[in-house]
Amino acid sequence: MEQKQPQYYTVFDTTGNIAGFYVDEIHGDAIPKTAIPITEEEWQTYSAAPHRYKLDGDTIREKTPEEIEAERAQRPPAPSMEQRLNAVEDMLLGILLGGV
């Protein structure tokens, strides 16, 4: 008896970026109606570097270097070491004082 191959899916956010993946054997009826079926090979490719692919109309395509650089330039700067340490300190104080 031949075993059924799993069906993979991907979903996209409103800007066309990959927002997640689903497989019927795991997610069953919880797969969104907007999910697009993809092959296992496509899933392997897209999930290895989802930031490199986008939905363009009805086509999933690789982003151009210019698109990737424009997205990178729009990201907020990473917090400084001082900001990160302050956030951790605040969290620890909250735990120690019973507030978290």
N, C-alpha and C positions, 0 to 999 in steps of 0.2 A: 504494500500500500504506500503510495507516494505521499510524503508529508508536505502540507501547504507551506509555501514560503511566506515569511512575514511581509506585511506591507508597511513601508515607511512613509511618513508625511513630514512636511515642514510648514510652519506658519510664519507670517511676516507682520511687522508693525506697520503703522500708517505711512512711514517713510520708505518702505520697501526693504528694510533690513530684516534679516532672519531673527525671529523672536523665540523660536523653539522647535523641537522635534518630537514626533510621536511615532509609535509602532503599534499596530493593531493588537498584537499578542499581549502587550502590556497595558495599553490604555483603553482598549475595547471601544465602548460607546462614548467615552469621554473625549474623543478626538473632535476638535472644533469643525464645524461645517466649512469653515474657510481654509482648512488645511489642504495642502496640495500634495498629491501622491508623488513620491520620488522612489527611485530604485535604491537598493542597498548600496551600490557603488556611489550614487550621488550623495546619499546620506553620509558615507565615509568621507567624501570630499568636502561637503559643506560643513559637517560637524568638526572637521579638523581645523577650519579657519572660517567660521561663520561671518566674521567682519569683512571678508573679501567678496561676499556675494550679496546680490540684491534682486528683488523682483522688479522687473521693468516691463510693465504691461502684463503680458501672459508668459513672459520668459524669465527664467532665473539665469542671471549672467554674472560674470566676474566684474567687479568694479574696476574702473580705471585707476591708475596711480594718482591721478588728479583728484578723483572722488575720495579716495582713501585719505589723501593729505588734507583735503578740505574738511572732512569729518574730524580728523585729528586736530586741526587748528581750532575747531569750534568747541572742543572739550574744555571744561574749566581746568585751571591748573591744579595739580595735585597739592594736597595740604602740606605745609612745611613740617619739618620734624618737630618743631615747637608746638604747632597746632595738634599734631598727632599725639604727642606726649601729654598735652593738656587734656585731650579727650579721654585718653586712657586713665589719667589721674582722676578726672571727674567721675568716670565709670567706677573705678575702684573705691573712691570715697562713697559713692552711692551704695555700693554693695556693703561696705563696712558699716555704714550708718543705717542700713536696712531700707534704703529708699528704692532700690532696684530689685 
